[in-house]
Amino acid sequence: MQSSSRRMGVMTDVHRRFLQLLMTHGVMEEREVAHLQKHCYKVHDSSATADKLEDFINNINSVLESLYIEIKKGITEDDGRPIYALVNLATTPVSKMASDYAENELDLFRKALELIIDSESGFASSTNILNLVDQLKGKRMRKKEAEQVLQKFVQNKWLIEKEGEFTLHGRAILEMEQYIRGMYPDSVKTCNICHGLLIQGQSCETCGIRMHLPCVAKYFQANPEPHCPHCNDYWPHEIPEVFDPEKEGEPTISRPHRKSLRSRQH
């Protein structure tokens, strides 16, 4: 969170509309956020010169600070796309979800989260998650219902599904990092480069340090023979490409076999 000593900004109709729409979406990519900002200026103050996006968001955050709410910026773990989400710093993320999900649905999310955190790959199979439905708190849930709830988590951008396996969406990582660090201190993995929470990434086969894929891409950029930043042993994994917003729609990993790549990331 930004320092409390900074000068509080002023919220105009442009800022309020922007904040309202961001809340509605939950999480947005940076290019979408920039488009949203332009839209809000066009609707409410078309003659004004738009602030730089960073200054615009910092202004909003200075007003939200006393409410323990913040627009946070992060990146997606798989390809490094910048994302923004509105985070409530005063309540736990699971408490925030309570208004949208029943008790047994929240418990299903907790169990999926625990499997994801405990896994080496950062993924939990749908089979392993569904095998825990008999242990859920609250109303009994059938496996078919649980499958639908998992899809609901995907639609609401709490989880991502890839080939029958689930991992955390960037929104969940942004909003839940402190919660996860507190709840699973013995299982938490961190990136050796940015020191942020790591769910999926690559690891050194010699010393075991881990790195986010986007951090791997930047650290080893233009390095034909990458070596571990900790032990200097050869880095055996495929090096992803650095995310380039000018290449939207093109694959960001140099080879198409993402399943096989993922299986060798840890």
C-alpha positions, 0 to 999 in steps of 0.5 A, spaced: 500 500 500 502 507 498 505 511 504 500 514 508 504 521 508 502 522 500 497 528 499 490 525 498 487 526 491 481 529 488 476 524 486 472 526 480 466 523 476 471 520 471 475 517 477 468 514 480 466 511 474 473 508 472 472 505 479 465 503 479 467 499 472 473 496 475 469 493 481 464 490 476 469 487 472 473 484 478 480 484 474 482 487 468 488 487 463 492 493 463 490 495 455 483 494 458 484 499 464 487 504 459 481 503 454 477 504 460 480 510 463 479 513 456 472 511 456 471 515 462 474 521 460 470 521 454 463 520 458 465 525 463 470 530 461 472 530 454 475 536 454 480 534 459 487 532 458 488 525 461 493 523 466 498 518 465 495 511 467 499 510 473 498 517 476 491 516 475 490 510 479 495 513 484 490 519 485 484 514 486 488 510 491 490 516 495 483 517 496 481 509 498 487 509 502 483 510 509 478 505 507 483 500 506 482 499 499 487 499 493 487 498 486 493 493 485 497 491 479 500 485 478 502 480 472 499 473 470 504 468 472 503 464 465 505 470 460 506 476 464 501 480 462 500 486 467 493 486 470 489 490 475 484 488 481 481 492 486 483 489 493 480 490 500 485 490 505 481 490 511 478 483 510 480 476 508 479 474 500 475 468 502 470 473 507 469 477 501 467 471 497 462 469 502 457 474 499 457 470 492 458 463 494 454 458 499 458 455 505 460 449 501 462 452 495 467 456 499 469 450 502 470 447 496 474 453 494 479 452 500 480 445 498 482 447 491 486 452 494 490 448 499 491 442 493 494 448 488 499 451 494 501 444 496 502 441 489 509 442 485 506 444 479 501 449 482 495 445 479 490 441 482 486 436 478 479 436 477 479 429 480 483 430 486 478 436 488 472 433 486 474 427 491 474 432 497 466 433 496 464 429 501 468 433 506 465 439 505 462 444 510 455 446 510 450 443 505 451 436 502 454 437 494 454 432 489 460 431 484 456 434 478 454 440 482 461 441 484 464 441 477 459 447 476 461 451 482 469 450 479 466 453 473 463 458 476 470 460 480 473 460 473 468 465 470 469 469 476 476 469 475 478 466 481 481 460 478 484 458 471 482 451 468 487 448 463 486 441 460 482 438 466 487 442 471 486 448 476 490 453 478 489 460 481 487 466 476 491 472 477 486 476 480 486 471 486 494 471 487 493 479 487 487 479 492 490 473 496 497 473 497 497 475 504 492 470 506 496 465 503 502 467 506 499 467 513 495 460 512 500 456 508 507 458 511 510 452 510 507 450 503 508 457 500 513 458 494 516 465 492 520 467 486 527 468 487 527 474 482 521 478 484 520 475 491 513 475 490 508 469 491 509 463 486 504 458 484 507 456 477 513 457 474 520 453 473 525 451 478 533 449 478 534 442 479 540 443 483 539 448 488 531 448 488 530 456 487 524 457 483 522 463 478 516 466 475 515 464 468 515 472 466 521 473 471 525 467 467 523 470 461 526 477 463 532 474 467 535 470 461 533 475 455 538 474 450 542 469 454 543 463 449 546 459 455 542 461 461 545 459 468 541 459 475 542 466 479 543 462 485 548 456 484 550 458 477 548 451 474 545 450 467 538 452 467 535 446 463 528 449 462 525 452 455 526 460 456 519 463 455 519 470 451 518 476 454 511 479 454 510 484 448 503 488 448 505 490 441 504 482 439 497 481 442 494 474 440 501 471 438 504 466 443 508 468 448 512 461 449 516 459 444 514 452 443 507 450 443 507 444 447 505 448 454 502 441 457 509 438 456 513 445 458 508 445 465 510 438 467 518 440 467 517 447 470 518 444 477 
